[in-house]
Amino acid sequence: MKILGTGSALPKHTVTNDMLSEIVDTNDEWITTRTGIKSRQIITTERFEELAALAAQRAIDAAGLVPEDIDFIICHNVCNAYVTPSLAALIQHILGIKGPNCPTMDLNSACAGFIYGLEICEAFLQTGRAKKILFVCAEEVTRMVDWTQRETCVLFGDGAAAMVLGKGDNYLASKLTSTPMPEVIYYRLPCEPTPFETGEGIDTHIAMQLKGREVFRMAVTSAQKDIKDVVAKAGLQLEDIDHYLLHQANMRIVDAIKQNFDLPQERFHHNIEYRGNTSSASIPMLLDEKIREGVVKRGDLMVFNGFGAGFVTGAAVMRY
Ligand code: ACO
């Protein structure tokens, strides 16, 4: 598998910490010292699926292709207003990609979704079932939180990132794990009531719940192990890797992970300061930004590492 092109798209509305302090009892100092976040982009008037399709079109342009060249669309998305059809099917429609030879499907592996999605793309490309996959990670996490809960609402931002993947030898190693701990991060929506359901509380709506300290501990511990394991699996040394792109959950998490590696610290990229936590979109948005800045160049070695609700984790080594 190799990356043929990347793209991303952001909502236009910037929300600073000071703006949040007018909504909940918080302040810039608390948010900055606990999370590193200064501002984030939040969906207002945009339609989510159009934002995701814009990121997709930019990735197709960057690959020098046209939408009709795509023969599989895979999206990662935790939650959006459409439960069905899939976000992938909506993007196909917006981009005007005619069927029936471009299957579409969505995945959900929470904030580790980018890593899980790469693995699925690799499998389809390896078997020859697809030749040009459009892989999109798009999230509107700010619509999953309770905006009266200061512990969670300050952490997140919205955004979309995409890439076109084709056959190649650049996907060098991967590792996926899952530890059953649903209580650490979860979000429940009610389903439609039926005349037959009897269980108490089955249809309870619970906005995103987060056991912050447990998430912090799990994230730092798993990331250190996953990164070491995946680099060894690729037959490489940690110092061979040019770029470490970690899920942008919290600047303190990224700092705690990188301090455990005796490596030039600038190899650990971050943009959480002005993006917030965008769940599965965070790594590919960061990658697109660094490619467009010329920081990540063709031939460079990258490690991706993600972790999130489940508790799922994953890492991959890839050459750009
Ligand atoms: N503004 C001001 N005060 C706040 C806020 C806020 N936004 N939120 C909580 N507080 C208060 C609490 O009420 C509590 O007050 P108390 O001590 O009087 O009870 C206090 O701040 C808690 O402070 P700390 O214990 O210092 O908070 P902590 O250092 O644990 O930081 C945080 C909280 C940022 C959530 C941290 O636990 C964390 O980073 N966890 C990781 C979770 C995370 O990043 N999740 C991202 C999503 S999950 C994912 O992507 C995988």
Residues whose N, C-alpha, C, O or C-beta is under 5 A from the ligand:
A	BS01	ACO	D25 T26 N27 W30 R34 C111 R150 E151 V154 G212 R213 V215 F216 A249 N250 N277 F307 G308 A309
